[in-house]
Amino acid sequence: MEDSVTDPYLWLEEVTGERALDFARTRNEIVIERFASSDRFDKLQGRILDMLDTDAKIAYPGRRGPWLYNYWRDAEHPRGLWRRTTFAEYVKAEPDWDVLIDLDALAAAEDENWVWGSVGLLRPEQTRALISLSRGGADAKVVREFDTEKREFIAAADGGFYLPEAKSQIGWIDIDTVYVGTDFGPDSMTDSGYPRLAKRWRRGTSLDEAETVFEGESSDVAVSAGYDRTPGYERHYISRATDFFNEEVYLLESDGSLIRLETPTDATVSWYKDWLLVRLKSPWEVGGRSYPPGVLLAANFPEFLGGARDFEVLFTPDAHTALHGYGWTENHLLLSTLEDVQTKLYVLTPGSGGWRREPLADTPPMATTSAMNLDPLEGGDEFMLTTSGFTTPATLLASSVGGTTTQLKQEPHFFDADGVDTEQFFARSADGTVVPYFVIRHRDRKDAPAPTVMSGYGGFEVSRTPSYSGASGMGWLERGGTWVMTNIRGGGEYGPQWHTSVQKANRYKVYEDFAAIAADLVTRGITTAEQLGAVGGSNGGLLMGVMLTRYPELFGGIVCQVPLLDMRRYHLLLAGASWMAEYGDPDDPAEWEYISKYSPYQNVRADRTYPPILLTTSTRDDRVHPGHARKMAALLEEQGHRVWYHENIEGGHGGAADNKQSAFQAALIYEFFTQTLIEGRVHQTDR
């Protein structure tokens, strides 16, 4: 494409090219010298690291029957420990943990930069696990089988399941069989870099001998296969994601035939025993009835497969309320809703007369409360609740439907929140839509504008809800700053239409929302444009790039993390092709027409004045290509704008591979904003 051929900074897309890495190292030195070489920075970084490493934080467990599993990092174990304990032990102040894997010891023994990925446990025995590990925090991972009784990995030569580094999908069928999708060789991956083939792989055979059970198209995002082991309701199934938001779901029969579930491809479909649940993202007319987006429907699964289309509505959204999440205990369905971005919890119970709905638990205002550790197969009707707010540390509770609730753990305060209030405001966007945001600030500083940082994301139906952040408390609130969390369109805070209404050609409305909140903060006297900063990562990094190039007059400083910025080439880089359903296809002239109007890299102008910007990324980010941030930094530098650039040589899409790197990244952000918005120390030639 013409723009790509004439791009003078294409060489910065060579992820590990020596010239590109030298570009990063040189700018890293400048950033460290300017922002990370003071006693103030060291003190903040140390406090954040102490918080991340402390034993006082909650060791959140993942429940699997009688076991509570946890992955834990601290000062002595920066890479982490995978461990488990019983519920009886967990409730103690100092539980006795059974360590299964010491990743620091493993990395040292194998001379690998291992970063923990995920665990796939074989149930119900839990004697085997499929462990994924990445080098430096990348999405591509190595998968190895682990024996939880012997506390050792099973070598491939000894019959263990093993996958070399790739973006793989693997899951148990039984102890000798798995479903697997990985890089099997040429044409086995989609254009987005995920598995195109789903295979059944038996122990004792080579990966080349695995039997193909489904084959997707190269234009698909991904294909996967799975097994539902609910006793008496065992089912094999196939998922084919045709784009990021549309998925075809099939039941895989014993003879290899497929039964397509005739539900909307953009709906979220799940089942438990004889219940089929369908959460709609677009209108659906079925069985002589019409259902709006955002509803949750239930049907008898066997009857649905037989052709019946009788649904019961379990949840209906309104102008203020959306479904946030749901999950099964053994006998009940728990619902989490957002009412103007504040959570409410309910329990639904199916019976012969229909479904009964009741409140599940009290939820505090200006906070997020979530149900977790639902284990319908082995956990009965027990569950856990976690709740936290911007100034309220997390609390973990144990409960059961119809039973009592007890507090298990509570984190301490990591910053001084005395006198800090949380408020919710609403701004009116350019098209008249009312958009909410939260303001966290000192009550004795409300009489005058204060340095303020606002954060945003606005994409992929990701809802942002109140939560405790010790780092922002230490790094910003304690310094007298105001923190703002926005709930702009593109997220799911008001249901699927809050997202779908701003996809592709309407993307610009996301940016109008954020800009409207920035202006509203000034109108209300909360801050001034010179004192207002903005921060966002990934899709939120794209948001920051648009703020820089389209609305520079609204901000005094911007931090742009692991961003998408070159929207002309995003679909050609790493996982970018999978996001065309969100943004559009740059190769389609009609779609490039609207993308080109906001694509930050294509809209940098030498004759405009931009606020100072800090760009950060990671070499090992194999989801959003580091070339986006590199090229933007180079272009801004060339035109004489105020830009700083820092690249972590590892860390993946999260930007950090361990607690020390996370503490550095956080401290860097707040030091940048302190110098820029509080002290005003950044000048045109100061970079």
HELIX and SHEET records of a PDB file:
HELIX    1   1 GLU A    2  VAL A    5  1                                   4    
HELIX    2   2 LEU A   10  GLU A   13  5                                   4    
HELIX    3   3 GLU A   18  PHE A   35  1                                  18    
HELIX    4   4 ASP A   39  ASP A   53  1                                  15    
HELIX    5   5 PHE A   87  TYR A   90  1                                   4    
HELIX    6   6 LEU A  103  GLU A  110  1                                   8    
HELIX    7   7 ALA A  156  ASP A  158  5                                   3    
HELIX    8   8 LEU A  207  GLU A  209  5                                   3    
HELIX    9   9 PHE A  301  LEU A  305  1                                   5    
HELIX   10  10 ARG A  443  ARG A  445  5                                   3    
HELIX   11  11 GLY A  470  GLY A  475  1                                   6    
HELIX   12  12 LEU A  477  ARG A  479  5                                   3    
HELIX   13  13 GLN A  497  THR A  500  1                                   4    
HELIX   14  14 LYS A  504  ASN A  506  5                                   3    
HELIX   15  15 TYR A  508  THR A  523  1                                  16    
HELIX   16  16 ALA A  529  GLN A  531  5                                   3    
HELIX   17  17 ASN A  539  ARG A  550  1                                  12    
HELIX   18  18 PRO A  552  LEU A  554  5                                   3    
HELIX   19  19 TYR A  570  LEU A  572  5                                   3    
HELIX   20  20 LEU A  574  TRP A  579  5                                   6    
HELIX   21  21 MET A  580  TYR A  583  1                                   4    
HELIX   22  22 PRO A  589  ILE A  595  1                                   7    
HELIX   23  23 PRO A  600  ASN A  603  5                                   4    
HELIX   24  24 GLY A  627  GLU A  638  1                                  12    
HELIX   25  25 GLY A  652  GLY A  654  5                                   3    
HELIX   26  26 ASN A  659  PHE A  673  1                                  15    
HELIX   27  27 THR A  674  ILE A  678  3                                   5    
SHEET    1   A 4 GLY A  62  ARG A  64  0                                        
SHEET    2   A 4 TRP A  67  TRP A  72 -1                                        
SHEET    3   A 4 LEU A  81  THR A  86 -1                                        
SHEET    4   A 4 ASP A  98  ASP A 102 -1                                        
SHEET    1   B 4 TRP A 114  LEU A 121  0                                        
SHEET    2   B 4 ARG A 128  ARG A 135 -1                                        
SHEET    3   B 4 LYS A 141  ASP A 147 -1                                        
SHEET    4   B 4 GLU A 152  PHE A 153 -1                                        
SHEET    1   C 4 TRP A 114  LEU A 121  0                                        
SHEET    2   C 4 ARG A 128  ARG A 135 -1                                        
SHEET    3   C 4 LYS A 141  ASP A 147 -1                                        
SHEET    4   C 4 TYR A 162  ALA A 166 -1                                        
SHEET    1   D 4 GLN A 169  ASP A 174  0                                        
SHEET    2   D 4 THR A 177  GLY A 181 -1                                        
SHEET    3   D 4 LEU A 197  ARG A 202 -1                                        
SHEET    4   D 4 GLU A 211  GLU A 215 -1                                        
SHEET    1   E 4 ALA A 222  ASP A 228  0                                        
SHEET    2   E 4 ARG A 235  ASP A 243 -1                                        
SHEET    3   E 4 ASN A 246  LEU A 252 -1                                        
SHEET    4   E 4 LEU A 258  ARG A 260 -1                                        
SHEET    1   F 4 THR A 268  TYR A 272  0                                        
SHEET    2   F 4 TRP A 275  ARG A 279 -1                                        
SHEET    3   F 4 LEU A 296  ASN A 300 -1                                        
SHEET    4   F 4 GLU A 312  PHE A 315 -1                                        
SHEET    1   G 2 TRP A 284  VAL A 286  0                                        
SHEET    2   G 2 ARG A 289  TYR A 291 -1                                        
SHEET    1   H 4 THR A 321  TRP A 328  0                                        
SHEET    2   H 4 LEU A 333  GLU A 339 -1                                        
SHEET    3   H 4 THR A 343  GLY A 351 -1                                        
SHEET    4   H 4 GLY A 354  ALA A 361 -1                                        
SHEET    1   I 4 ALA A 367  MET A 372  0                                        
SHEET    2   I 4 GLU A 382  GLY A 389 -1                                        
SHEET    3   I 4 THR A 395  SER A 400 -1                                        
SHEET    4   I 4 THR A 406  GLN A 410 -1                                        
SHEET    1   J 8 VAL A 420  ARG A 428  0                                        
SHEET    2   J 8 VAL A 434  HIS A 442 -1                                        
SHEET    3   J 8 THR A 482  THR A 486 -1                                        
SHEET    4   J 8 THR A 452  SER A 455  1                                        
SHEET    5   J 8 LEU A 532  GLY A 537  1                                        
SHEET    6   J 8 GLY A 557  GLN A 561  1                                        
SHEET    7   J 8 ILE A 613  SER A 618  1                                        
SHEET    8   J 8 VAL A 643  ASN A 648  1                                        
END                                                                             
